């Protein structure tokens, strides 16, 4: 059986490939430094130290991100709720199970079309 870490890595890989299908290297910035080795272990991902250099901001603790040019992805239910005006989606564990959500209007704003296997995770979040 896969470890939770391997499952999490696979989910992030799927998310990043879906959001950036044409990029060979996706630059990730995270507000949770302990997650950087996980992101760095994903093929095609480069962890960056400066938000401005990133393609996507992975938020674990930031509840009030300002509008940014980068895609914002929430890694926690409350982080998603508080950043739903900016986040393209969220991933969090609830009752020991992974939950994945993509925000319909944010995907549309960015011109992102998810692959068929992820379309069932798109929600209208107001």
Secondary structure as UniProt FT lines:
FT   HELIX           4..19
FT   TURN            20..22
FT   STRAND          26..30
FT   HELIX           33..35
FT   HELIX           36..40
FT   TURN            43..44
FT   STRAND          45..47
FT   HELIX           51..53
FT   STRAND          56..59
FT   STRAND          71..74
FT   HELIX           77..82
FT   TURN            83..86
FT   STRAND          87..94
FT   TURN            95..96
FT   STRAND          97..103
FT   HELIX           104..109
FT   TURN            110..111
FT   HELIX           116..121
FT   STRAND          122..123
//
